[in-house]
């Protein structure tokens, strides 16, 4: 696989009492699920890729260098879409205006048109509403749409379902699967819920104490199918994470 088909990240640095040390060459296609215990470095890795935090090293996406020994592109110059746990839509703007903000950020980069993104995420009837008139799942769909309209070369999803209840997560996941099927866009998906990771991801990256390694995709699938009667949702989720980590 050529460098143009890869996300290459050799990043290290200390952030408070935490040390990040990763050396990755990931396919620049499909969904890479990122799992690990709290504090393992999942969000730190995404923030360094986005340019929000600064680590030492090198980073390139499909042959485009964002960081090396002599340069460091700031976050606003990286063609990256970032969706946080909280949708972070501007509360004083309508959903339509929030999406136009993302589109304006794209500049002259090519990508999906406004109507295509709106249709892809089922937002047609919601555009006039303000964020406080949207459900949690609708806000997250709006946040993903805004990120896509910035026409990124890489989409970062940092636990986009974490703040949602089970019903809202169930409503959002089909849209995430549709993005996966439709877009030629690499996605890094951080999640604590291995059931979601197993459902969405083409490959799984396990983080432990700031280090990262690819794990067997079959383990993720088995974890996603693990549903034991009598266990709570949280217990099933913990069991699935353990399965991903080879500790089941």
N, C-alpha and C positions, 0 to 999 in steps of 0.2 A: 504494500500500500504506500503510495507516494505521500510526501509531506503535505500536498494540497488536499489530501483526503483525511487529514488528522487534526486533532486538537493536541498540541504538545505543551506540557506544563512542567517545568522544573523550577519549583518554588520552595523557598525556605525562609523562615523568619520567626522571631519570638514576639508574641502578642501577650503582654502581661506575663503570667506564669505558664503560658501555653506555647508550644513550639510546633510549627508547621514544617513538614519535610516531605514533599511529594515529588515524584518523577513519573509522569504519565504520558502515554501516547494513545489517545482514544480515537476510535473512528468518528469522523465528523458527519455522522448520520444517525438517525434514530434517537432513542432515549437511553441515556445512561443513568440508571438509578444509583443514588448515593445513600448508603445506610451507615449506621454506627450509633453507639451510645451517645447520650448527651455529653457535650464537651469533647467529642472526638475530633472536631475540626471541620465538620461539613459546611457550616455557614462561612467559616473563615476562608475555606477554599474558594467558595463562590464569590465572596467579597474581593479576594485577591484577583480572581479572574476578571471581575468587573472593573477593577481598578479603584475600588472604594477603600481597600486597605492595600498597603504596599509591602510586598515580600521581595526578597532578593532572588534573581534568577531570570528565566526566559519563558515566554509564552507566545504561541502562535496559533492561529485558527485558520485552517485551510490555506496555509502558506502566507497569511498576512501576519506580520510580526507586531505584537502589541507591547512586547517588553523584551529587552535583551540587555547586554552589558553596557550599552551606550544610550539606550532610549527607554522611555516609559510613557506610553500614551495615557493621559488622564482619562477618567471614567467617561467624560462627555464626548471623547473622541473615539471610544470603542464601540463598535457596532454590536452591542449586546443589549438584549431585553432582559430585565430583571423583575420578577414578580415575587413579592414578599408574602409572609404569612398574612399580614394585614394588607388588604387591597391597595391602601394608600392612594385612593382617588382623591382629587381635589374637591373638598366638600362644597365650595362655592360655585362650582361649575356643573353643568348638566353632564350626563354620560357622553352625549355627542361632543361637547366641548373638551372633555377629558380625552376622548379618542383623537380629536383633531390636534391636541397638544402632542400626542405621541407621533402623529403623522408629520407634524412640523419638524420634529426632531430628526426625522429621516433624511432631511436635505434632499440631495439628488440620488440617493441610493435607490436601486430598483427593488421591487417587492410587491406584495399583495396590495390591491386597491382597497379603499375604505369599505365599499359595499361587500367585497369578498370576505373581509375579516368579520364584519358585522353578521353576515349570513353564516359563516363558519361557526360562530359562537352563539348563534340564536339570539341576537340582541336587537332585532329590528323594532320591536314594540317598546323598547326600554330607553331609546336614545334621548327623549325629552326629559327624563326623570333626573333628579338630583341623587347623589349617592345615598342620602339618608332615606330615600324612597325605594331602595333596592334591597333585596334579601342578601344574606351573606354570600350565597353562591352566585347570585347575579353580579355582585360587586367584584368577585374574583374573576368571573368571565370578562367583565369590563377591564380589569387590570391586565389580564392576558391579552385582550384585544389591543389595548393601548401599547403594550410591549411589542406586539407583532406589527403594529402600524409604524413603529420606529424602524422597521425593516432591518432587523438584526441579522447578523451572521451566526449568532449563537443565542439561545434562549435559556435563561436560568430560572428555575422554579424552586423556590425555597419553602418547602412544606406548604404548598398552596391550599391544602385542605385542612391544615391543623386547627384553624379557628372555626371550622364548620361542624355542625352536628351530623349524625349519620345520614339523615335524609338528604341534606344539602351536599354531602360528599358523594352520595349515590347519584345525584343529579349532575354533578360536575364531571365525574369520571368519564362518561361517554364523550363529552366534548374534548377531554384530553386525549382520549383514544382516537378521536377524529383528527385532531391535530397531527398525531403520530402517523396516521394513514395518509394524510393529505399533503403535508408539508415536507419539502426537502430542506429541513432545518435541524441541526443537531440541538438536542435538549439535554441539559443536566438537571435532574430531578432529585432534590433532597427530600427524604421522607423518613418518618419514624415508623410508618405503617407498612410493614413488609407485604401485607396483602395487596396494597396499592402498587408497590414496587414490582411485585411479581406479575401483576396484571398489565403494567404499562411498559416495563423496561425491557430493552433488548440485551442489556448487559448490566451487571451490578458491581459497583465499586464500594468496597468495605473500607471504612476509615476507623483506625485505632490510634489514639494518642498522636494525632497529627500526621500519621502515615496512611497511605492508601494502597489497596491491592484489588485487582479484579477477582471476583469469586465465581464459582460455577453457576451458570445460568439455570441449570436444572434444580439447584437448591432453591433459587428464587421461585421457580414454578411450583415446587413442592410446598414451599411455605405459603404461597398464595392459595393453594388448595387445602391447606390445613384448617379444618373447621371441626372442632370437637364439641359434641353436645354437652351442655352443662357448664361450659366455661364462659366467663364474661368476655365482652369485646376486648377489653384491655388485656385479659389473660391470653386470648388468642393472638393478639398483636405481639405480645412479648414472646410467645412461643414461636411465632413466625420469624421475628428478629433473631431469636436464638438459632433457628434452623438455617437462616442465611449465614450466620456466623459459624456454622458447623458445630453447634453446641447442643443440638436437640438430642 
